[in-house]
Amino acid sequence: MKSVSGKKFAKTLEKKGWELIRTKGSHYIFAKVGNSARISVPIHGNSPLKIGLLRYLMKIAEIDENEL
């Protein structure tokens, strides 16, 4: 699995229909109509997300690895 920054992952979420509902510090909170889940993406410059967190967020957002 390739490393992805929080910024890039946030852009991918927006392409998949997720909307930024608020920010709290360096965490961007996304929601999607028809989905009760909320996704919190830490954006710390261009530093990559840790692999476990990335896989967890991808599972919630229903994003495949090839879509990153």
C-alpha positions as CSV (number, residue, x, y, z in Angstrom):
1,M,0.0,0.0,0.0
2,K,1.4,3.4,-0.9
3,S,1.6,6.2,1.6
4,V,-1.0,9.0,1.2
5,S,-1.0,12.4,2.9
6,G,-4.1,13.6,4.8
7,K,-4.5,16.4,2.2
8,K,-4.6,13.9,-0.7
9,F,-7.0,11.6,1.2
10,A,-9.3,14.5,1.9
11,K,-9.4,15.3,-1.8
12,T,-10.2,11.7,-2.6
13,L,-13.1,11.8,-0.1
14,E,-14.5,14.9,-1.7
15,K,-14.4,13.2,-5.2
16,K,-16.4,10.3,-3.7
17,G,-19.2,12.6,-2.5
18,W,-18.1,13.2,1.1
19,E,-18.5,16.8,2.3
20,L,-16.4,18.7,4.8
21,I,-18.7,19.6,7.6
22,R,-16.2,21.2,10.1
23,T,-12.7,21.4,11.2
24,K,-11.3,21.1,14.7
25,G,-7.6,22.0,14.9
26,S,-5.8,19.9,12.3
27,H,-8.6,17.4,11.9
28,Y,-11.1,17.7,9.1
29,I,-14.5,16.0,9.7
30,F,-16.3,14.6,6.6
31,A,-19.9,13.3,6.3
32,K,-21.9,11.9,3.4
33,V,-25.6,12.1,2.8
34,G,-27.3,8.7,3.4
35,N,-24.3,7.5,5.5
36,S,-24.3,7.9,9.3
37,A,-20.5,7.6,9.6
38,R,-18.3,10.5,10.2
39,I,-14.6,10.5,9.0
40,S,-12.0,12.5,10.8
41,V,-8.8,13.0,8.7
42,P,-5.7,14.4,10.4
43,I,-4.0,16.9,8.1
44,H,-0.5,17.7,9.3
45,G,1.2,19.3,6.3
46,N,2.2,16.7,3.7
47,S,3.1,14.0,6.3
48,P,1.7,10.6,5.3
49,L,-1.2,8.9,7.2
50,K,-0.2,5.8,9.1
51,I,-1.1,2.5,7.3
52,G,-3.6,1.3,9.9
53,L,-5.4,4.6,10.0
54,L,-5.5,4.8,6.2
55,R,-6.9,1.3,5.9
56,Y,-9.6,2.0,8.5
57,L,-10.6,5.3,6.8
58,M,-10.7,3.6,3.4
59,K,-13.0,0.8,4.8
60,I,-15.4,3.4,6.2
61,A,-15.4,5.5,3.1
62,E,-15.6,2.4,0.8
63,I,-12.5,3.5,-1.2
64,D,-10.3,0.9,-3.0
65,E,-6.6,1.2,-3.0
66,N,-6.5,1.9,-6.7
67,E,-8.7,5.0,-6.2
68,L,-6.0,6.8,-4.2
